[in-house]
Amino acid sequence: MASLDPNDYAFKRKIPEGDSMERHVCSDCGWVHYENPKIVVGSVVTFEDKFLLCKRAIHPRKGFWTLPAGYMEQNETTAEGAIREAYEEALANIRIRDMLALYNVPHISQVQVMYRATLDKPEFSAGEESLDVQLFSWSEIPWENLAFPTVYWALHQYEEIKDQESFVPFTNAEGDMLKKSFEMLKR
């Protein structure tokens, strides 16, 4: 069986036969190394009427607050990834409720899947990728210090449907919410 390690090939960028996009193609054997978007999984985690947020200990946006979220790993579902990320970042054992949103972030080649989740007990602490982890009421959320627009979107979209048992999952923010989330990043 041929190696799947891209370092074992002499790549050149070209459009492979039968394709329409430029790709990394091995000049020796023609093997195509596809570069695809990354999938981020995370959750709006609540305990009673408070939201679990993590202060980032890593770049990008180190020192800013985010939802527990990160890249999916091989051989896991999106829900399993969201559960793992909450544990890695907040040492929190969460229970997934349902999917809140699916965001497309093409400028950084990401797809983000966000869930609604709960903590059964307020037991958590900062994992390796977090400087701090706290529960915030809606009025206490550090809106000026959120790490990413999608954190802002997910929190506001959650608030819109928090008492609903079923709803259609959200997608990218539009209008005023989109404008406010990008203004937040300028600070």
DRENLUMGU-417406 format. One record per residue (C-alpha): residue number from 1; x, y, z. Coordinates in steps of 0.05 Angstrom, whole numbers. Layout:
- NUM, X, Y, Z
...
***
This chain:
- 1, 0, 0, 0
- 2, 25, 69, -17
- 3, 43, 118, 38
- 4, -10, 169, 57
- 5, 42, 216, 87
- 6, 46, 278, 43
- 7, 120, 286, 61
- 8, 135, 223, 21
- 9, 116, 256, -45
- 10, 144, 309, -92
- 11, 85, 356, -100
- 12, 70, 408, -153
- 13, 8, 450, -155
- 14, -34, 435, -216
- 15, -104, 416, -237
- 16, -109, 340, -238
- 17, -144, 305, -295
- 18, -219, 304, -283
- 19, -217, 360, -233
- 20, -228, 435, -238
- 21, -187, 460, -178
- 22, -112, 468, -170
- 23, -86, 416, -121
- 24, -20, 387, -95
- 25, -4, 330, -143
- 26, 55, 283, -137
- 27, 100, 292, -198
- 28, 122, 219, -195
- 29, 58, 180, -186
- 30, 0, 229, -194
- 31, -27, 221, -122
- 32, -70, 281, -103
- 33, -62, 311, -34
- 34, -129, 345, -19
- 35, -131, 404, 28
- 36, -201, 409, 57
- 37, -234, 455, 108
- 38, -225, 441, 182
- 39, -286, 424, 224
- 40, -292, 460, 291
- 41, -341, 432, 343
- 42, -365, 466, 406
- 43, -422, 482, 452
- 44, -460, 537, 486
- 45, -457, 504, 555
- 46, -506, 527, 609
- 47, -516, 513, 682
- 48, -583, 540, 706
- 49, -584, 610, 675
- 50, -509, 619, 667
- 51, -461, 607, 608
- 52, -394, 571, 612
- 53, -338, 611, 579
- 54, -264, 597, 574
- 55, -209, 650, 571
- 56, -161, 628, 516
- 57, -89, 610, 537
- 58, -68, 601, 464
- 59, -66, 642, 400
- 60, -104, 665, 363
- 61, -140, 714, 409
- 62, -103, 693, 471
- 63, -134, 725, 533
- 64, -203, 731, 501
- 65, -265, 692, 522
- 66, -294, 636, 480
- 67, -341, 577, 482
- 68, -309, 509, 494
- 69, -294, 489, 422
- 70, -239, 463, 377
- 71, -220, 420, 319
- 72, -251, 352, 310
- 73, -206, 292, 316
- 74, -204, 230, 272
- 75, -256, 176, 287
- 76, -304, 219, 328
- 77, -373, 247, 316
- 78, -385, 322, 321
- 79, -421, 312, 387
- 80, -364, 269, 415
- 81, -316, 324, 394
- 82, -356, 378, 429
- 83, -358, 336, 492
- 84, -282, 324, 488
- 85, -268, 398, 476
- 86, -309, 419, 537
- 87, -268, 371, 579
- 88, -201, 392, 549
- 89, -214, 467, 557
- 90, -257, 470, 619
- 91, -250, 401, 652
- 92, -326, 401, 647
- 93, -370, 340, 636
- 94, -426, 364, 592
- 95, -489, 334, 565
- 96, -506, 351, 492
- 97, -577, 373, 481
- 98, -582, 387, 406
- 99, -548, 424, 349
- 100, -553, 499, 355
- 101, -518, 522, 291
- 102, -474, 506, 232
- 103, -429, 564, 212
- 104, -389, 571, 147
- 105, -324, 610, 156
- 106, -293, 605, 86
- 107, -240, 659, 96
- 108, -204, 611, 144
- 109, -231, 547, 112
- 110, -272, 525, 172
- 111, -341, 496, 185
- 112, -364, 504, 256
- 113, -417, 460, 289
- 114, -445, 487, 354
- 115, -489, 450, 403
- 116, -533, 468, 461
- 117, -506, 432, 522
- 118, -514, 431, 598
- 119, -472, 420, 660
- 120, -506, 376, 712
- 121, -462, 406, 767
- 122, -421, 470, 766
- 123, -356, 431, 768
- 124, -302, 457, 721
- 125, -233, 489, 719
- 126, -184, 513, 668
- 127, -154, 460, 623
- 128, -87, 468, 586
- 129, -116, 514, 532
- 130, -152, 560, 581
- 131, -127, 614, 629
- 132, -193, 616, 666
- 133, -263, 586, 662
- 134, -325, 618, 691
- 135, -400, 617, 691
- 136, -431, 683, 670
- 137, -503, 708, 672
- 138, -526, 741, 608
- 139, -512, 811, 635
- 140, -443, 791, 660
- 141, -417, 762, 593
- 142, -354, 800, 574
- 143, -382, 821, 506
- 144, -323, 868, 491
- 145, -274, 811, 502
- 146, -303, 754, 463
- 147, -252, 719, 419
- 148, -291, 707, 354
- 149, -354, 730, 318
- 150, -382, 659, 319
- 151, -380, 661, 396
- 152, -423, 724, 394
- 153, -470, 692, 343
- 154, -478, 627, 382
- 155, -493, 663, 448
- 156, -545, 709, 416
- 157, -576, 653, 376
- 158, -580, 610, 438
- 159, -614, 666, 476
- 160, -665, 672, 419
- 161, -688, 598, 427
- 162, -666, 581, 498
- 163, -736, 559, 520
- 164, -755, 522, 456
- 165, -754, 447, 453
- 166, -745, 445, 378
- 167, -722, 495, 325
- 168, -686, 497, 259
- 169, -610, 503, 272
- 170, -581, 571, 256
- 171, -529, 589, 204
- 172, -484, 650, 195
- 173, -509, 714, 226
- 174, -536, 769, 182
- 175, -551, 843, 188
- 176, -541, 877, 254
- 177, -515, 815, 290
- 178, -461, 806, 236
- 179, -441, 879, 239
- 180, -437, 880, 316
- 181, -396, 817, 319
- 182, -343, 844, 271
- 183, -342, 911, 307
- 184, -326, 872, 371
- 185, -262, 845, 338
- 186, -236, 916, 325
- 187, -228, 928, 400
***
